[in-house]
């Protein structure tokens, strides 16, 4: 009996409480023959994030990130409206990213993040390479996701008869309490 109580207390000691997102910065970039288009996510919604640490390695339980299309801005309201339409609005009103797992790579403090992304009603698997560094007692996660428009059945919008490149680069930096 005493042994099972001790095992239970040790197990509970390894469980972590929900991790809070303190700050986030998510920017996306599209290339066009004549212009680089940059945008920013104004607000992202995170489900319960639980990050644990053991032997200087981090582990995350699966969680999700939802970005409403109306919260994606490029600085040009007409372009933003067109972007929303291209992404399936109003039928599809958000981008959903399910973070399935993260694995440490051979490089220190670098992780491969496995993602299930739903964009324009199409679900595909993606991955991201990210770094995780402690910063003032918190965890800073920084990385990049490359999204191919045609994989999500999105026709690249055109400007002056030239479409944007098929690839969208999403850079992110998220500061988490640990």
C-alpha positions in Angstrom: 0.0 0.0 0.0 2.8 2.5 0.9 4.6 1.5 -2.2 1.6 2.2 -4.5 1.1 5.7 -2.8 4.8 6.5 -3.4 4.5 5.4 -7.0 1.4 7.5 -7.4 3.0 10.6 -5.9 6.1 10.2 -8.1 3.8 9.9 -11.2 1.8 13.0 -10.3 5.0 14.9 -9.8 5.9 14.4 -13.5 2.6 15.7 -14.7 2.6 19.4 -15.9 -0.1 21.9 -15.7 -1.4 23.7 -18.8 1.3 25.8 -20.5 0.3 29.4 -21.2 1.1 31.3 -24.4 2.7 34.6 -23.2 3.4 36.0 -26.7 3.2 34.9 -30.2 4.3 36.2 -33.6 3.2 34.5 -36.7 4.0 36.0 -40.1 3.5 34.7 -43.6 5.2 35.5 -46.8 4.2 35.0 -50.4 6.4 35.8 -53.4 5.2 37.4 -56.6 7.2 38.2 -59.7 7.0 42.0 -58.8 6.5 42.0 -55.0 7.0 40.2 -51.7 3.7 40.1 -49.8 4.0 39.8 -46.0 1.2 39.3 -43.6 0.7 38.8 -39.9 -1.7 36.8 -37.8 -3.4 39.2 -35.4 -4.7 36.5 -33.1 -4.3 32.7 -32.8 -6.3 30.5 -30.6 -4.5 27.7 -28.8 -6.0 24.6 -27.2 -4.6 23.2 -23.9 -0.9 23.1 -24.4 1.0 20.9 -22.0 4.8 20.9 -22.3 7.0 18.8 -20.0 10.7 18.7 -19.6 13.1 15.9 -18.7 16.9 15.8 -19.0 16.9 19.2 -21.0 14.5 17.8 -23.5 10.9 19.1 -24.1 7.9 17.0 -24.7 4.5 18.3 -25.9 1.1 16.6 -25.6 -1.0 17.0 -28.8 -2.7 20.4 -29.1 -4.3 22.6 -31.7 -3.9 26.1 -33.1 -6.8 27.8 -34.9 -6.4 31.0 -36.9 -9.6 32.7 -38.1 -9.2 34.0 -41.6 -10.4 37.4 -40.5 -7.4 37.6 -38.2 -4.9 37.4 -41.1 -3.7 40.8 -42.3 -1.4 42.0 -45.1 -1.9 45.7 -44.7 -4.2 46.0 -47.7 -7.9 45.4 -47.0 -8.7 44.5 -50.6 -5.9 42.0 -50.7 -7.0 40.6 -47.3 -10.6 40.1 -48.6 -9.3 38.4 -51.7 -7.0 36.2 -49.6 -9.9 35.1 -47.5 -12.0 34.2 -50.6 -9.0 32.2 -52.0 -8.8 30.3 -48.7 -12.5 29.3 -49.0 -14.3 32.0 -46.9 -17.1 32.1 -45.9 -17.5 28.3 -46.2 -14.2 27.8 -44.5 -13.5 30.4 -41.8 -10.2 29.3 -40.3 -7.0 27.5 -40.6 -6.6 24.6 -38.2 -3.2 23.2 -37.1 -3.2 20.1 -35.0 0.3 19.6 -33.4 0.6 15.8 -33.2 4.0 15.4 -31.7 7.5 16.8 -31.6 10.7 14.8 -31.8 14.2 15.9 -31.0 16.5 16.0 -34.0 20.2 15.2 -33.9 20.9 18.9 -33.4 20.7 20.3 -29.9 17.6 22.2 -29.0 16.1 21.5 -32.4 12.8 19.6 -32.9 10.8 18.2 -35.8 7.1 19.1 -35.2 4.5 16.9 -36.9 1.4 18.8 -37.9 -2.0 18.0 -39.4 -3.2 21.1 -41.2 -6.7 21.9 -42.4 -6.8 24.7 -44.9 -9.6 25.4 -47.4 -11.4 22.3 -46.1 -8.4 20.0 -47.1 -6.4 18.2 -44.4 -2.7 17.4 -45.1 0.3 16.4 -43.0 3.1 19.0 -42.6 6.2 19.3 -40.5 8.3 22.1 -39.2 11.8 22.3 -37.8 11.8 24.5 -34.7 14.3 25.5 -32.0 13.3 25.6 -28.4 15.3 27.8 -25.9 14.7 28.8 -22.4 14.4 32.5 -22.0 13.9 34.2 -18.6 12.3 31.0 -17.2 10.0 30.6 -20.2 10.3 28.5 -23.4 10.8 30.3 -26.8 9.8 28.1 -29.8 10.8 29.5 -33.1 10.4 27.8 -36.5 9.0 27.8 -40.0 6.2 26.0 -41.9 6.2 25.8 -45.7 2.7 25.4 -47.2 2.2 24.5 -50.9 -1.0 26.0 -52.1 -1.9 23.3 -54.6 -1.7 20.6 -51.9 -4.7 22.4 -50.3 -6.5 22.8 -53.6 -5.9 26.6 -53.6 -5.4 28.3 -56.9 -2.6 30.9 -56.5 -4.1 34.4 -56.8 -2.7 36.6 -59.6 -1.6 40.2 -59.9 -0.9 41.8 -63.3 -1.5 38.4 -64.9 1.2 36.7 -62.9 0.3 34.3 -60.0 2.1 34.3 -56.7 4.5 31.4 -56.1 2.9 28.1 -55.0 4.7 28.2 -51.6 3.7 30.3 -48.6 6.3 30.6 -45.8 5.0 30.9 -42.3 7.5 31.9 -39.6 6.5 31.7 -36.0 7.9 32.5 -32.6 5.9 31.5 -29.5 6.8 32.3 -25.9 5.4 29.8 -23.5 5.3 29.6 -19.7 7.0 26.4 -18.4 
